[in-house]
């Protein structure tokens, strides 16, 4: 990933994405107005931060991107596998619909999702001109939301897996992500023996490799162009929020993507 600075904000971009075709940014926690454990570019509105600060942070993000705040489309992330396709923005007064994947082919729409350890999967189809973001925590990974997304945009837009470029954004690495036997059992029940490929014994618990698991899911449905950020949220609290490392007392960083306007 490439690190950039603009208007006091620090963000990253995937090297695989054509910046002439898409506007995108993986914003760090730096450059906002939130204080305390939300410091400072918190984009999460449900983690106890001052709503006015969260609004200001959103405005800063969209100003840096050169897009109107009203052009955004976002959802209520619920750790499921629902994928929503929208060619219109979400009106400010409209409630968020529950989903964990969003896609659009409208250059006027800016997609946004929020993270603090879960795996971001950021999509660009340069052939069909489609962009999207998927939120894959352990539950979404278990449900193979990456596969669900590839199939959904294939049906809706005609996207071919081999054309897709997917960036795997900053998230918790396997060395920092310890889970219990109950999580492993759910994966074994759903995936069979292959699941143990992604679990490493750690005392009476396990280290779960969500990065490898999501790459396996994507490659299994034909995606070949995958860029792994290799940035662990839990290991770099200076730049990222980490729900696990900060024991829930944290904010959310944002990822935005939009097709370039003509």
TORKOL-4160 file (C-alpha; in steps of 0.2 Angstrom, whole numbers, padded with zeros to 4 digits, m for minus):
262
<pt num="1" X="0000" Y="0000" Z="0000"/>
<pt num="2" X="0005" Y="0018" Z="m0003"/>
<pt num="3" X="0005" Y="0030" Z="0011"/>
<pt num="4" X="m0002" Y="0048" Z="0007"/>
<pt num="5" X="m0006" Y="0064" Z="0017"/>
<pt num="6" X="m0019" Y="0077" Z="0013"/>
<pt num="7" X="m0026" Y="0091" Z="0023"/>
<pt num="8" X="m0019" Y="0084" Z="0038"/>
<pt num="9" X="m0026" Y="0067" Z="0036"/>
<pt num="10" X="m0015" Y="0051" Z="0033"/>
<pt num="11" X="m0022" Y="0037" Z="0022"/>
<pt num="12" X="m0017" Y="0023" Z="0012"/>
<pt num="13" X="m0021" Y="0017" Z="m0006"/>
<pt num="14" X="m0019" Y="0000" Z="m0014"/>
<pt num="15" X="m0005" Y="m0001" Z="m0027"/>
<pt num="16" X="m0015" Y="m0012" Z="m0038"/>
<pt num="17" X="m0029" Y="0000" Z="m0040"/>
<pt num="18" X="m0029" Y="0012" Z="m0055"/>
<pt num="19" X="m0030" Y="0030" Z="m0047"/>
<pt num="20" X="m0036" Y="0036" Z="m0064"/>
<pt num="21" X="m0051" Y="0025" Z="m0063"/>
<pt num="22" X="m0055" Y="0025" Z="m0044"/>
<pt num="23" X="m0055" Y="0037" Z="m0030"/>
<pt num="24" X="m0051" Y="0027" Z="m0014"/>
<pt num="25" X="m0043" Y="0029" Z="0003"/>
<pt num="26" X="m0040" Y="0018" Z="0019"/>
<pt num="27" X="m0040" Y="0032" Z="0032"/>
<pt num="28" X="m0030" Y="0030" Z="0047"/>
<pt num="29" X="m0035" Y="0037" Z="0064"/>
<pt num="30" X="m0025" Y="0052" Z="0062"/>
<pt num="31" X="m0031" Y="0070" Z="0057"/>
<pt num="32" X="m0048" Y="0071" Z="0066"/>
<pt num="33" X="m0056" Y="0080" Z="0081"/>
<pt num="34" X="m0061" Y="0066" Z="0092"/>
<pt num="35" X="m0053" Y="0065" Z="0109"/>
<pt num="36" X="m0049" Y="0052" Z="0122"/>
<pt num="37" X="m0049" Y="0034" Z="0116"/>
<pt num="38" X="m0058" Y="0039" Z="0100"/>
<pt num="39" X="m0043" Y="0050" Z="0095"/>
<pt num="40" X="m0044" Y="0057" Z="0082"/>
<pt num="41" X="m0052" Y="0053" Z="0065"/>
<pt num="42" X="m0066" Y="0041" Z="0072"/>
<pt num="43" X="m0079" Y="0038" Z="0060"/>
<pt num="44" X="m0090" Y="0026" Z="0071"/>
<pt num="45" X="m0106" Y="0034" Z="0077"/>
<pt num="46" X="m0110" Y="0020" Z="0089"/>
<pt num="47" X="m0095" Y="0019" Z="0100"/>
<pt num="48" X="m0099" Y="0033" Z="0112"/>
<pt num="49" X="m0090" Y="0047" Z="0103"/>
<pt num="50" X="m0097" Y="0065" Z="0102"/>
<pt num="51" X="m0109" Y="0065" Z="0087"/>
<pt num="52" X="m0103" Y="0083" Z="0082"/>
<pt num="53" X="m0085" Y="0076" Z="0082"/>
<pt num="54" X="m0090" Y="0061" Z="0071"/>
<pt num="55" X="m0099" Y="0072" Z="0059"/>
<pt num="56" X="m0084" Y="0084" Z="0058"/>
<pt num="57" X="m0073" Y="0069" Z="0055"/>
<pt num="58" X="m0084" Y="0063" Z="0041"/>
<pt num="59" X="m0084" Y="0080" Z="0033"/>
<pt num="60" X="m0065" Y="0080" Z="0033"/>
<pt num="61" X="m0064" Y="0064" Z="0025"/>
<pt num="62" X="m0075" Y="0069" Z="0011"/>
<pt num="63" X="m0067" Y="0085" Z="0008"/>
<pt num="64" X="m0050" Y="0076" Z="0007"/>
<pt num="65" X="m0058" Y="0065" Z="m0006"/>
<pt num="66" X="m0065" Y="0080" Z="m0016"/>
<pt num="67" X="m0083" Y="0073" Z="m0014"/>
<pt num="68" X="m0099" Y="0079" Z="m0006"/>
<pt num="69" X="m0104" Y="0071" Z="0010"/>
<pt num="70" X="m0121" Y="0068" Z="0003"/>
<pt num="71" X="m0114" Y="0057" Z="m0010"/>
<pt num="72" X="m0110" Y="0043" Z="0002"/>
<pt num="73" X="m0118" Y="0026" Z="0004"/>
<pt num="74" X="m0115" Y="0016" Z="0020"/>
<pt num="75" X="m0124" Y="0002" Z="0030"/>
<pt num="76" X="m0126" Y="m0005" Z="0047"/>
<pt num="77" X="m0113" Y="m0018" Z="0048"/>
<pt num="78" X="m0120" Y="m0033" Z="0057"/>
<pt num="79" X="m0107" Y="m0048" Z="0054"/>
<pt num="80" X="m0118" Y="m0057" Z="0042"/>
<pt num="81" X="m0116" Y="m0060" Z="0023"/>
<pt num="82" X="m0129" Y="m0048" Z="0015"/>
<pt num="83" X="m0123" Y="m0039" Z="0000"/>
<pt num="84" X="m0132" Y="m0023" Z="m0005"/>
<pt num="85" X="m0130" Y="m0015" Z="m0022"/>
<pt num="86" X="m0135" Y="0003" Z="m0023"/>
<pt num="87" X="m0134" Y="0016" Z="m0037"/>
<pt num="88" X="m0141" Y="0030" Z="m0026"/>
<pt num="89" X="m0134" Y="0038" Z="m0010"/>
<pt num="90" X="m0141" Y="0035" Z="0007"/>
<pt num="91" X="m0152" Y="0050" Z="0012"/>
<pt num="92" X="m0146" Y="0058" Z="0029"/>
<pt num="93" X="m0163" Y="0055" Z="0037"/>
<pt num="94" X="m0164" Y="0037" Z="0031"/>
<pt num="95" X="m0159" Y="0023" Z="0043"/>
<pt num="96" X="m0145" Y="0012" Z="0038"/>
<pt num="97" X="m0150" Y="m0005" Z="0031"/>
<pt num="98" X="m0141" Y="m0020" Z="0039"/>
<pt num="99" X="m0127" Y="m0027" Z="0027"/>
<pt num="100" X="m0109" Y="m0031" Z="0027"/>
<pt num="101" X="m0105" Y="m0028" Z="0008"/>
<pt num="102" X="m0109" Y="m0014" Z="m0003"/>
<pt num="103" X="m0106" Y="m0011" Z="m0022"/>
<pt num="104" X="m0110" Y="0002" Z="m0035"/>
<pt num="105" X="m0107" Y="0006" Z="m0053"/>
<pt num="106" X="m0112" Y="0024" Z="m0051"/>
<pt num="107" X="m0097" Y="0036" Z="m0051"/>
<pt num="108" X="m0108" Y="0049" Z="m0041"/>
<pt num="109" X="m0109" Y="0037" Z="m0026"/>
<pt num="110" X="m0095" Y="0035" Z="m0013"/>
<pt num="111" X="m0096" Y="0019" Z="m0003"/>
<pt num="112" X="m0090" Y="0019" Z="0015"/>
<pt num="113" X="m0087" Y="0006" Z="0028"/>
<pt num="114" X="m0079" Y="0006" Z="0045"/>
<pt num="115" X="m0067" Y="m0005" Z="0054"/>
<pt num="116" X="m0057" Y="m0009" Z="0069"/>
<pt num="117" X="m0049" Y="m0027" Z="0067"/>
<pt num="118" X="m0061" Y="m0035" Z="0055"/>
<pt num="119" X="m0055" Y="m0038" Z="0038"/>
<pt num="120" X="m0059" Y="m0026" Z="0024"/>
<pt num="121" X="m0060" Y="m0033" Z="0006"/>
<pt num="122" X="m0060" Y="m0018" Z="m0006"/>
<pt num="123" X="m0066" Y="m0023" Z="m0024"/>
<pt num="124" X="m0063" Y="m0015" Z="m0041"/>
<pt num="125" X="m0069" Y="m0022" Z="m0057"/>
<pt num="126" X="m0060" Y="m0012" Z="m0071"/>
<pt num="127" X="m0070" Y="m0021" Z="m0085"/>
<pt num="128" X="m0087" Y="m0019" Z="m0079"/>
<pt num="129" X="m0083" Y="m0003" Z="m0069"/>
<pt num="130" X="m0089" Y="m0008" Z="m0052"/>
<pt num="131" X="m0082" Y="m0005" Z="m0035"/>
<pt num="132" X="m0087" Y="m0012" Z="m0018"/>
<pt num="133" X="m0082" Y="m0015" Z="0000"/>
<pt num="134" X="m0085" Y="m0030" Z="0011"/>
<pt num="135" X="m0083" Y="m0032" Z="0030"/>
<pt num="136" X="m0077" Y="m0049" Z="0035"/>
<pt num="137" X="m0075" Y="m0052" Z="0054"/>
<pt num="138" X="m0074" Y="m0070" Z="0059"/>
<pt num="139" X="m0092" Y="m0072" Z="0057"/>
<pt num="140" X="m0092" Y="m0065" Z="0040"/>
<pt num="141" X="m0077" Y="m0076" Z="0035"/>
<pt num="142" X="m0086" Y="m0091" Z="0042"/>
<pt num="143" X="m0101" Y="m0087" Z="0031"/>
<pt num="144" X="m0089" Y="m0084" Z="0016"/>
<pt num="145" X="m0095" Y="m0067" Z="0013"/>
<pt num="146" X="m0081" Y="m0064" Z="0000"/>
<pt num="147" X="m0088" Y="m0078" Z="m0010"/>
<pt num="148" X="m0106" Y="m0071" Z="m0008"/>
<pt num="149" X="m0099" Y="m0054" Z="m0015"/>
<pt num="150" X="m0091" Y="m0061" Z="m0030"/>
<pt num="151" X="m0106" Y="m0071" Z="m0035"/>
<pt num="152" X="m0118" Y="m0056" Z="m0032"/>
<pt num="153" X="m0109" Y="m0044" Z="m0043"/>
<pt num="154" X="m0107" Y="m0058" Z="m0056"/>
<pt num="155" X="m0126" Y="m0060" Z="m0056"/>
<pt num="156" X="m0130" Y="m0042" Z="m0056"/>
<pt num="157" X="m0116" Y="m0034" Z="m0066"/>
<pt num="158" X="m0108" Y="m0048" Z="m0076"/>
<pt num="159" X="m0092" Y="m0046" Z="m0067"/>
<pt num="160" X="m0080" Y="m0061" Z="m0070"/>
<pt num="161" X="m0069" Y="m0066" Z="m0055"/>
<pt num="162" X="m0053" Y="m0066" Z="m0065"/>
<pt num="163" X="m0056" Y="m0047" Z="m0069"/>
<pt num="164" X="m0058" Y="m0042" Z="m0051"/>
<pt num="165" X="m0044" Y="m0033" Z="m0041"/>
<pt num="166" X="m0047" Y="m0035" Z="m0022"/>
<pt num="167" X="m0037" Y="m0026" Z="m0009"/>
<pt num="168" X="m0036" Y="m0034" Z="0009"/>
<pt num="169" X="m0035" Y="m0019" Z="0021"/>
<pt num="170" X="m0028" Y="m0017" Z="0038"/>
<pt num="171" X="m0035" Y="m0029" Z="0051"/>
<pt num="172" X="m0030" Y="m0040" Z="0065"/>
<pt num="173" X="m0016" Y="m0053" Z="0061"/>
<pt num="174" X="m0016" Y="m0071" Z="0066"/>
<pt num="175" X="m0003" Y="m0068" Z="0080"/>
<pt num="176" X="m0014" Y="m0056" Z="0088"/>
<pt num="177" X="m0031" Y="m0064" Z="0085"/>
<pt num="178" X="m0034" Y="m0078" Z="0098"/>
<pt num="179" X="m0050" Y="m0087" Z="0098"/>
<pt num="180" X="m0058" Y="m0101" Z="0108"/>
<pt num="181" X="m0063" Y="m0119" Z="0103"/>
<pt num="182" X="m0081" Y="m0114" Z="0100"/>
<pt num="183" X="m0075" Y="m0103" Z="0085"/>
<pt num="184" X="m0064" Y="m0117" Z="0078"/>
<pt num="185" X="m0079" Y="m0130" Z="0080"/>
<pt num="186" X="m0090" Y="m0118" Z="0070"/>
<pt num="187" X="m0078" Y="m0117" Z="0056"/>
<pt num="188" X="m0075" Y="m0136" Z="0056"/>
<pt num="189" X="m0093" Y="m0139" Z="0055"/>
<pt num="190" X="m0096" Y="m0127" Z="0041"/>
<pt num="191" X="m0079" Y="m0130" Z="0031"/>
<pt num="192" X="m0074" Y="m0147" Z="0035"/>
<pt num="193" X="m0056" Y="m0152" Z="0039"/>
<pt num="194" X="m0049" Y="m0138" Z="0028"/>
<pt num="195" X="m0053" Y="m0126" Z="0042"/>
<pt num="196" X="m0039" Y="m0131" Z="0053"/>
<pt num="197" X="m0027" Y="m0124" Z="0040"/>
<pt num="198" X="m0031" Y="m0107" Z="0047"/>
<pt num="199" X="m0030" Y="m0111" Z="0066"/>
<pt num="200" X="m0014" Y="m0113" Z="0075"/>
<pt num="201" X="m0015" Y="m0120" Z="0093"/>
<pt num="202" X="m0010" Y="m0107" Z="0106"/>
<pt num="203" X="m0011" Y="m0115" Z="0124"/>
<pt num="204" X="m0029" Y="m0120" Z="0126"/>
<pt num="205" X="m0035" Y="m0108" Z="0113"/>
<pt num="206" X="m0031" Y="m0105" Z="0094"/>
<pt num="207" X="m0024" Y="m0091" Z="0083"/>
<pt num="208" X="m0035" Y="m0088" Z="0068"/>
<pt num="209" X="m0028" Y="m0082" Z="0052"/>
<pt num="210" X="m0042" Y="m0072" Z="0044"/>
<pt num="211" X="m0030" Y="m0065" Z="0031"/>
<pt num="212" X="m0026" Y="m0082" Z="0024"/>
<pt num="213" X="m0044" Y="m0088" Z="0026"/>
<pt num="214" X="m0051" Y="m0074" Z="0016"/>
<pt num="215" X="m0038" Y="m0076" Z="0002"/>
<pt num="216" X="m0043" Y="m0094" Z="0001"/>
<pt num="217" X="m0061" Y="m0090" Z="m0001"/>
<pt num="218" X="m0058" Y="m0077" Z="m0014"/>
<pt num="219" X="m0046" Y="m0089" Z="m0024"/>
<pt num="220" X="m0058" Y="m0103" Z="m0022"/>
<pt num="221" X="m0071" Y="m0093" Z="m0033"/>
<pt num="222" X="m0058" Y="m0088" Z="m0046"/>
<pt num="223" X="m0051" Y="m0071" Z="m0040"/>
<pt num="224" X="m0032" Y="m0070" Z="m0044"/>
<pt num="225" X="m0028" Y="m0052" Z="m0042"/>
<pt num="226" X="m0027" Y="m0050" Z="m0023"/>
<pt num="227" X="m0016" Y="m0036" Z="m0014"/>
<pt num="228" X="m0013" Y="m0040" Z="0005"/>
<pt num="229" X="m0009" Y="m0025" Z="0015"/>
<pt num="230" X="0000" Y="m0035" Z="0029"/>
<pt num="231" X="m0005" Y="m0021" Z="0041"/>
<pt num="232" X="m0010" Y="m0027" Z="0058"/>
<pt num="233" X="m0022" Y="m0015" Z="0067"/>
<pt num="234" X="m0018" Y="m0023" Z="0084"/>
<pt num="235" X="0001" Y="m0020" Z="0082"/>
<pt num="236" X="0000" Y="m0002" Z="0076"/>
<pt num="237" X="m0012" Y="0008" Z="0087"/>
<pt num="238" X="m0003" Y="0024" Z="0082"/>
<pt num="239" X="m0012" Y="0023" Z="0065"/>
<pt num="240" X="m0027" Y="0011" Z="0067"/>
<pt num="241" X="m0041" Y="0007" Z="0079"/>
<pt num="242" X="m0041" Y="m0011" Z="0087"/>
<pt num="243" X="m0057" Y="m0017" Z="0096"/>
<pt num="244" X="m0047" Y="m0032" Z="0102"/>
<pt num="245" X="m0031" Y="m0024" Z="0108"/>
<pt num="246" X="m0040" Y="m0009" Z="0115"/>
<pt num="247" X="m0053" Y="m0020" Z="0124"/>
<pt num="248" X="m0068" Y="m0011" Z="0115"/>
<pt num="249" X="m0063" Y="0006" Z="0121"/>
<pt num="250" X="m0059" Y="0013" Z="0103"/>
<pt num="251" X="m0066" Y="0021" Z="0087"/>
<pt num="252" X="m0068" Y="0015" Z="0069"/>
<pt num="253" X="m0057" Y="0020" Z="0054"/>
<pt num="254" X="m0065" Y="0022" Z="0037"/>
<pt num="255" X="m0063" Y="0015" Z="0020"/>
<pt num="256" X="m0070" Y="0024" Z="0005"/>
<pt num="257" X="m0071" Y="0020" Z="m0013"/>
<pt num="258" X="m0079" Y="0028" Z="m0029"/>
<pt num="259" X="m0077" Y="0027" Z="m0047"/>
<pt num="260" X="m0069" Y="0042" Z="m0055"/>
<pt num="261" X="m0081" Y="0054" Z="m0063"/>
<pt num="262" X="m0079" Y="0058" Z="m0081"/>
